[in-house]
Amino acid sequence: MNEIVFFLERREATYLQRLRTLVDINSGLDNPAGRDKVLELLETTYKSLGFACERIACAGAMTHLVARRPAHKADAPRILILGHFDTVYDSTSEFQTFSEQGPYLCGPGVGDMKGGLVVVQAALDALLHVGKLGDFDWLCCHNADEEIQSPTSRDLIETCAVGRDICLDFEIGRRSGAVVRSRAGVGRFFVTVHGKSAHAGMDHSSGVNAIVGLAKIILEISALGDPAKGTTVNVGVVKGGTKRNIVPDHAKAEIDVRVLTVDEGARIESAVASICSQPPVVGAAVEVIGGVGRPPWPRNPVCDKLIAHFQRIADDHGIALGAEDTGGGSDANFTAALGIPTIDGLGPVGEKPHTFDERIQRHSVVERAKLVALALLAYKPERGEVN
């Protein structure tokens, strides 16, 4: 509908200002007050669109937002919207503010994923403007802990997914302009080795070197990677000891795992447990926590069909829309694993998330909102199918 296009283009400055406001509020893991402030702004906009909002308080000062707006007809498409409002940038980060650099908009979370949150609400604005918002049954779930694998919101997301026809996730669009059609499963493991301290020169033999023990474990766990199967194992953080001349009594490692199949995830979990079940050096003790917290989302016909629908609409309006596979995980992994037709990467086209160079293409904020609104208007479900 041309009116949707005209409406969104006229309001581009409004949406960019909304994005600036969100980006300038730090909502990192260490800043619950900042996260709550972003939640409040999202909630205010949803209420202005006729949504009923509910705050879900969880452990660790995590508060999530669920916004609902029922349709005015029983057979309306049931849409689930996902989008997180936490970022990887803590309150002490040097990267704190929104800026404009030529065709790019820059700032912490501008793509991952506050830009996507603005796209969602812009598309809803447009549908309300043309009198079509009530043609859909809306359920929007916005969480505060996605960047740490959604430990307190996974159950909420999976509950929200029940009975939904499709799920749209608004993570940052790929640099090429593509959306996401599959994602790797993601695991995290935290390994701690406890040893015994002693003087490195006078009493070395009575000590138990936790760092040496951890080093042996690291080598074994690292060897679990299998590039042929798309399985990666990355030891990303190692800490231990206090001084050069003291036998270290503790050492810790944080390990990232990516898998493309459920079987590979199970293999890694079993192998890590086995490796950590035995002391790596005499006298040491080992603790391990973690696992594959995000199930893999392999490419599948159900999601491909939904993506093809969006691509047809994009073609009709001169928008280039590819689809890519990625090793990064998101909350869309959960809905895809439940069999819900899912499309991800519907946020603005961008690059370099999780870095101080994070940025999105300015024009893509409104362009993505147009695409979403128009694709939904043309969507007619057959309960789990897309025509």
Secondary structure, DSSP 8 states (H G I E B T S, - for coil): -HHHHHHHHHTHHHHHHHHHHHHTS---TT-HHHHHHHHHHHHHHHHHTT-EEEEEEEGGGEEEEEEEE--SSTT--EEEEE-----S--TT-S----EEETTEEESTTIIIIIHHHHHHHHHHHHHHHTT-GGGSEEEEEE-S-GGGT-TTTHHHHHHHHTT-SEEEE---B-TTS-EEEEE-EEEEEEEEEE-B-EETTTSGGG-B-HHHHHHHHHHHHHTT-BGGGTBEEEEEEEEE-S-TTEE-SEEEEEEEEEESSHHHHHHHHHHHHHHTTS-SSTT-EEEEEEEEEE--B---HHHHHHHHHHHHHHHHTT----EEEES---THHHHHHTT--EEB--S-BEE-TTSTT-EEETTHHHHHHHHHHHHHHT--BSSS-B-
